[in-house]
Amino acid sequence: MKRSWRQASALYGGLAALALIIGLPFWWVVTGSIKLPREIIQREPTMIPHSFTLQHFEKLLQASDFPVYLLNSVIVAVFSTAFTVLLALPAAYAFFRMEFPGRNTLYRTILLAYAFPGVVVLIPLYGLFAKVGLIDSPVALVIVNVALALPFSIWMMRSFLATVPREIEEAAVVDGAPTTTILLRILMPLIAPGIASVAIFAFISSWTEYLFASVLIVSDARRTIPVGFAGIIGQYQIDWGLLLAGATAAIVPVVALFAFIGRWFVSGLTEGAVK
Amino acid sequence: MAGLSLKSVKKRFGETEVIRGVDLDVRDGEFVVFVGPSGCGKSTLLRMIAGLETTTSGSIEIGGRDVTGEDPAKRGIAMVFQTYALYPHMTVATNMGFPLEMAKRPKDEIDRKVRDAAKILHLEQYLERKPRELSGGQRQRVAIGRAIVRQPGVFLFDEPLSNLDAELRVQMRIEIAKLHQDLGTTMIYVTHDQVEAMTLADKIVVLRAGRIEQVGAPLELYENPDNAFVAGFIGSPRMNFVPATVKSAQGNVAVVTAPKVGLSEVAVTTRGTPPAPGSDVSIGIRPEHFVPAEGAAAVLSGKITIVERLGGVAYAHAQIEDGNTITVESRDAREFTAGATTRFGIDPKRAFLFDKDGRRA
């Protein structure tokens, strides 16, 4: 379809506006992290940095607890992601293909989990974790993150499973493949983009989770980045340079994950299977 | 190799009965084709034989063994799907070896059998390719290869050629026929294309609305159909049906007339006792069985609306006086002129008579 110049300019103008809304804060954070402190707090903000310094990063890595927070965040996020994917795949397959009583009702109700704000379950969960001795443990965060990410992940994974032609599974059944083999050797490679999407969703959910991490983790040495960094905002003074450098450094693992997993986002994985 | 037997097989999806009691015996090594219009249940029946659909009642035996409740992999069958259903992330060799791998056969045996099948199907140079790097015909050959390596008792084909273009379809049809000759294995083949059915089958099973209408050799169905449905379905272009009335009957000959279309008395031989005089019937005449009007026992006249000239033969579509359209074949492409009112001769010996319920009279 050929667009008129009006349509094209409206489309590209709209896209540019969206890109600006999303990109500008990133630009602000990243450029702010290399500005001298006086330029950061200058009355007239500068879009293009006039000064350049790595002093905030130096302070971040040498004089703050950032490396500890980073490590904690990475551990929690990696385990949360792994468990989310490992549980979402078979659960989604069961909802997608297996016959059991209450399947459709259950599938519809899992998303209800998001109807309640996290803060509602915070106190009961705290009590629960306290009883089993998991307060101040990253295990508690992993459990919470997996529980929070799972309903949407199952829902998303099921839609990806639905894109695989039924005949491929039937051919595998005729070939004598048991259900686990069909899931692991046939379906999993075919829905790699879906698994990648779920992994990124779970990773980011865990990476940015604040509420539970702020309550379930007590000691400073076990804090994750969002909570640890909240401590930088002092009552009387904020070290903006350090905060911006920390925010910039916190983006890096997410970008790296996208770059690593992005390879799986290739279309046409099932090309050649049918027709 | 194995024969197959279906006994009172039924299939119900909720309230809808899609297979309404099918009895069928397939001899070892036979090539059986299920044909019928869409929704007649032919694919469902095949999937029930494969074990991909459960059987509501009745029993399915393969090689003398009741497999009604058995897993597909344990039935001794292999299936080729309409959409090929190859594993897109695996190479041709892995695709073909997959069933053997699942059966935990040793690697050297898998390699050997895959190579043998690839040789039969001319796929040797493609073994390391992925399905997306193959043409439609090659993909279908891989799907057939995956079936061959298992050395099944029964091959099941679910409209395997419908995704291919016309030329490739003819080529693959010949290859499947050759494969059957070489392997001698029982094959059950589902198609809606009656040309495929006629050319491939030892035995055709015509299905309608979940029931078998007739079973027989291709020429048997063509020459001796049980009812108007089978008569219309087998043969291309389809048989013409002209409504008529029985004027008199004697022995196994009925004299019918159709004054509306200018058809005076035609004596048609019936299978059994002819319908009583005065009954409504229809005369079935295949397009290829019209004869020159001069000297013909009976004549139909109609105005030619369209002429299709295919080179070797030509088809005239003509409107007869009751408003119905008939199709007439001629070896002489110049015989028909669009717009002309033409007389078409009928050979009563090659005409069929059907009662008002469509049963062969």
Interface residues (C-beta under 8 A of the other chain):
Chain A: P165 E167 I168 E170 A171 A172 V173 V174 D175 G176 A177 T181 I186 P189 L190 G268 L269 T270 E271 G272 A273 V274 K275
Chain B: A50 G51 L52 D71 P72 A73 K74 I77 A78 M79 F81 Q82 T83 Y84 A85 L86 Y87 P88 H89 F98 P99 M102 A103 K130 P131 R132 E133 L134 G136 R139 R146 R150 N163
